[in-house]
C-alpha cells in the first residue's frame, strides 16, 4: 500500500464516528456523519496529492 497512514486515519475517523453514534443517544447522527465525510475528504485531499516538481524545462 502506497499511503497506509491515509487509510489508517480515514478508518480512525469512521470508527470513532460509529462508536460515538452507537454509544450516545443525544447526538445528531446527521451532524456526525457530515463531519466524518468532510474530514475524510480533507484527509484524502492532503494525503493522496502528488508532490509538485520544481524542475522547469
C-alpha positions in Angstrom: 0.0 0.0 0.0 1.4 3.3 -1.0 -0.3 5.6 1.6 -1.0 3.5 4.7 -1.3 6.5 7.1 -4.1 7.9 5.0 -6.2 4.8 5.2 -5.5 4.4 8.9 -6.6 8.0 9.5 -9.8 7.5 7.5 -10.6 4.3 9.3 -10.0 6.0 12.6 -12.4 8.8 11.7 -15.2 6.4 10.7 -14.6 4.0 13.6 -14.7 7.0 16.0 -17.9 8.3 14.4 -19.5 4.9 14.6 -18.6 4.5 18.3 -19.9 8.0 19.1 -23.2 7.3 17.3 -23.5 3.9 18.9 -22.7 4.9 22.5 -24.6 8.2 22.7 -28.3 8.8 22.2 -28.3 12.5 22.5 -26.1 13.4 19.4 -27.3 14.2 15.9 -26.3 11.3 13.6 -26.5 13.5 10.5 -24.1 16.0 12.0 -21.6 13.3 13.0 -21.7 11.7 9.5 -21.4 15.1 7.8 -18.3 15.9 10.0 -16.9 12.4 9.2 -17.4 12.9 5.4 -15.8 16.4 5.4 -12.9 15.1 7.5 -12.4 12.2 5.1 -12.3 14.5 2.1 -9.7 16.7 3.7 -7.5 13.8 4.8 -7.8 12.2 1.3 -7.1 15.6 -0.4 -4.0 16.1 1.7 -2.8 12.5 1.8 -3.3 11.5 -1.8 -1.9 14.6 -3.6 1.2 14.2 -5.7 4.3 16.2 -4.8 5.0 19.1 -7.2 8.2 19.0 -9.2 10.4 22.1 -9.1 12.1 21.1 -12.3 11.5 23.6 -15.1 12.1 22.7 -18.7 
